[in-house]
């Protein structure tokens, strides 16, 4: 509570017969209702504020082919596997991993001076689109749909439908780097990607590559 005393003097009047002495007035401001109101407002905003819900990332997978042989060929031709190691290291290979690791390549996360893995993804996507642009179904969509020609990622799903990016972080990879790689999928318009556990053979090649690069 706050209390304010206001004293009133003689205001320059002389005391004399018939003049009453002014009384001292005390003005009190009770702050208790204001405190109650403050707590009520806090409670109101707590219960009315919408709590943030966790965002989930949708992983799109390729359409299942009835012909298993054809499905394997399509997956191999459009498959890009990205492996994430410790200290932000990035490796990749296209198609199947060769036994001698000859197609196991080193890359990096994009920087202003080096596009790194972003350039790899863009080149792979362009390769898949070029390989299927003459497909009858896709060619018809491309020629008859002006929106496709503008480069809208969703409209180009037919052209790059065989592009599949598989992300495989090992135990030393940071969670934030995995999120960064998922961001790269959105930046580069990759429609189908997934996070899969790294295989023993890939882990072995990854360790050899890290040792070769000084433990990175």
C-alpha positions as CSV (number, residue, x, y, z in Angstrom):
1,X,0.0,0.0,0.0
2,X,1.1,3.5,-0.7
3,X,0.3,6.4,1.6
4,X,0.7,10.1,0.8
5,X,0.4,12.7,3.5
6,X,-0.7,16.2,2.4
7,X,-0.2,18.9,5.1
8,X,-2.0,22.1,4.9
9,X,-0.5,25.1,6.6
10,X,-2.0,28.5,7.5
11,X,-1.4,29.7,3.8
12,X,-0.3,33.0,5.0
13,X,-3.4,33.8,7.1
14,X,-2.8,35.1,10.5
15,X,-4.4,33.4,13.4
16,X,-7.1,35.3,15.0
17,X,-10.5,35.1,16.5
18,X,-13.0,33.1,14.5
19,X,-10.3,31.5,12.3
20,X,-10.1,27.7,12.6
21,X,-6.8,25.9,12.3
22,X,-6.7,23.7,9.2
23,X,-6.5,20.0,9.7
24,X,-3.8,17.8,8.2
25,X,-5.3,15.6,5.6
26,X,-4.0,12.1,4.9
27,X,-4.5,10.6,1.4
28,X,-4.1,6.9,1.1
29,X,-3.8,4.9,-2.1
30,X,-4.6,1.3,-1.6
31,X,-2.6,-0.7,-4.2
32,X,-4.1,-4.1,-3.2
33,X,-6.7,-4.2,-6.0
34,X,-3.9,-3.3,-8.5
35,X,-1.9,-6.3,-7.4
36,X,-4.9,-8.6,-7.7
37,X,-5.5,-7.2,-11.2
38,X,-1.9,-7.8,-12.2
39,X,-2.2,-11.5,-11.2
40,X,-5.5,-11.8,-13.0
41,X,-4.0,-10.4,-16.2
42,X,-1.0,-12.8,-16.0
43,X,-3.3,-15.8,-15.4
44,X,-5.4,-14.6,-18.4
45,X,-2.5,-14.4,-20.8
46,X,-1.1,-17.8,-19.7
47,X,-4.3,-19.6,-20.4
48,X,-5.1,-17.7,-23.6
49,X,-1.7,-17.8,-25.2
50,X,-1.4,-20.5,-27.9
51,X,1.4,-22.9,-27.0
52,X,3.8,-23.6,-29.9
53,X,3.5,-27.0,-31.3
54,X,6.5,-29.0,-32.6
55,X,7.0,-28.9,-36.3
56,X,7.5,-32.1,-38.1
57,X,9.3,-32.7,-41.4
58,X,7.5,-34.7,-44.0
59,X,9.6,-37.3,-45.7
60,X,8.4,-38.1,-49.2
61,X,9.4,-41.5,-50.7
62,X,9.3,-42.6,-54.3
63,X,6.3,-44.3,-55.8
64,X,6.5,-48.1,-55.6
65,X,6.9,-49.7,-59.0
66,X,5.2,-53.0,-59.7
67,X,8.2,-54.2,-61.6
68,X,10.9,-54.8,-59.0
69,X,13.7,-54.9,-61.5
70,X,12.6,-51.6,-63.0
71,X,12.3,-50.2,-59.5
72,X,15.9,-51.1,-58.6
73,X,17.2,-49.5,-61.8
74,X,15.3,-46.3,-61.2
75,X,16.5,-46.1,-57.6
76,X,20.1,-46.7,-58.5
77,X,20.1,-44.1,-61.2
78,X,18.5,-41.4,-59.1
79,X,20.0,-42.2,-55.7
80,X,22.2,-39.8,-53.8
81,X,23.4,-40.9,-50.4
82,X,24.8,-38.3,-48.0
83,X,26.7,-39.3,-44.9
84,X,27.3,-36.9,-42.0
85,X,30.2,-37.5,-39.7
86,X,31.7,-35.7,-36.7
87,X,32.9,-32.1,-36.7
88,X,30.5,-31.2,-39.5
89,X,32.1,-33.5,-42.1
90,X,30.0,-34.4,-45.2
91,X,30.5,-37.4,-47.6
92,X,28.4,-38.7,-50.4
93,X,28.2,-41.2,-53.2
94,X,25.8,-41.8,-56.1
95,X,24.0,-45.1,-56.8
96,X,25.5,-48.1,-54.9
97,X,28.6,-47.8,-52.8
98,X,31.5,-49.5,-54.6
99,X,33.4,-52.2,-52.6
100,X,36.7,-50.3,-52.9
101,X,35.0,-47.0,-52.0
102,X,36.0,-45.4,-55.3
103,X,32.8,-43.5,-55.6
104,X,32.9,-42.2,-52.0
105,X,33.4,-38.5,-52.2
106,X,34.2,-35.7,-49.7
107,X,32.1,-32.5,-49.5
108,X,31.2,-29.9,-47.0
109,X,28.3,-27.7,-45.9
110,X,27.7,-24.6,-48.1
111,X,29.7,-21.5,-47.3
112,X,29.8,-18.1,-49.2
113,X,33.0,-19.2,-50.9
114,X,32.1,-22.9,-51.5
115,X,28.7,-24.3,-52.4
116,X,29.8,-27.7,-51.2
117,X,27.0,-30.4,-50.9
118,X,24.4,-27.9,-52.3
119,X,26.1,-28.0,-55.7
120,X,26.2,-31.8,-55.6
121,X,22.5,-31.9,-54.9
122,X,21.7,-29.4,-57.7
123,X,23.9,-31.3,-60.2
124,X,22.3,-34.6,-59.3
125,X,18.8,-33.2,-59.6
126,X,19.6,-31.7,-63.0
127,X,21.0,-35.0,-64.1
128,X,17.8,-36.8,-63.1
129,X,15.6,-34.2,-64.9
130,X,17.7,-34.4,-68.0
131,X,17.4,-38.2,-68.1
132,X,13.6,-38.2,-67.9
133,X,12.7,-35.0,-69.7
134,X,12.0,-37.1,-72.8
135,X,9.7,-39.4,-71.0
136,X,6.3,-39.3,-72.8
137,X,4.3,-38.5,-69.7
138,X,6.6,-35.9,-68.4
139,X,7.2,-34.4,-71.8
140,X,3.5,-33.9,-72.2
141,X,3.2,-32.2,-68.9
142,X,6.2,-30.0,-69.6
143,X,4.9,-28.8,-73.0
144,X,1.3,-28.2,-72.0
145,X,1.8,-26.6,-68.5
146,X,3.2,-23.1,-68.4
147,X,3.5,-23.3,-64.6
148,X,6.0,-26.2,-65.0
149,X,8.2,-24.0,-67.2
150,X,8.5,-21.4,-64.5
151,X,10.4,-23.9,-62.3
152,X,7.9,-24.4,-59.5
153,X,9.3,-27.4,-57.5
154,X,6.0,-29.1,-56.9
155,X,5.1,-28.9,-60.6
156,X,8.5,-30.5,-61.6
157,X,7.9,-33.5,-59.4
158,X,7.3,-35.6,-62.6
159,X,10.6,-34.7,-64.0
160,X,12.7,-35.4,-60.9
161,X,10.5,-38.1,-59.5
162,X,13.3,-40.7,-59.5
163,X,15.6,-38.4,-57.5
164,X,16.0,-39.8,-54.0
165,X,18.4,-38.4,-51.4
166,X,19.2,-40.6,-48.4
167,X,20.7,-38.9,-45.4
168,X,22.8,-41.1,-43.0
169,X,24.2,-39.4,-39.9
170,X,26.7,-41.5,-37.8
171,X,26.9,-41.4,-34.1
172,X,29.3,-38.5,-34.1
173,X,27.2,-36.2,-36.2
174,X,25.5,-33.3,-34.5
175,X,21.8,-33.0,-34.5
176,X,22.0,-29.4,-35.8
177,X,23.9,-30.6,-38.8
178,X,21.2,-33.1,-39.6
179,X,18.7,-30.3,-39.5
180,X,20.9,-28.2,-41.8
181,X,20.9,-31.0,-44.3
182,X,17.1,-31.2,-44.2
183,X,17.1,-27.5,-44.9
184,X,19.2,-28.2,-48.0
185,X,16.5,-30.5,-49.2
186,X,14.0,-27.7,-49.1
187,X,16.3,-25.1,-50.5
188,X,17.1,-27.3,-53.5
189,X,13.6,-28.5,-54.1
190,X,14.2,-32.2,-53.4
191,X,10.8,-33.9,-53.3
192,X,11.9,-37.3,-51.9
193,X,14.4,-37.8,-49.1
194,X,14.7,-39.8,-46.0
195,X,17.0,-40.3,-42.9
196,X,18.3,-43.8,-42.6
197,X,20.7,-45.5,-40.2
198,X,24.2,-45.9,-41.6
199,X,25.2,-49.4,-42.6
200,X,28.3,-51.2,-41.3
201,X,30.1,-51.1,-44.7
202,X,29.4,-47.3,-45.0
203,X,30.6,-46.8,-41.4
204,X,33.9,-48.5,-42.3
205,X,34.5,-46.4,-45.4
206,X,33.5,-43.3,-43.4
207,X,36.0,-44.0,-40.7
208,X,38.7,-44.6,-43.3
209,X,37.8,-41.3,-45.0
210,X,37.9,-39.4,-41.7
211,X,41.3,-40.8,-40.8
212,X,42.6,-39.8,-44.2
213,X,41.3,-36.3,-43.6
214,X,42.9,-36.0,-40.3
215,X,40.1,-37.3,-38.1
216,X,37.5,-34.9,-39.4
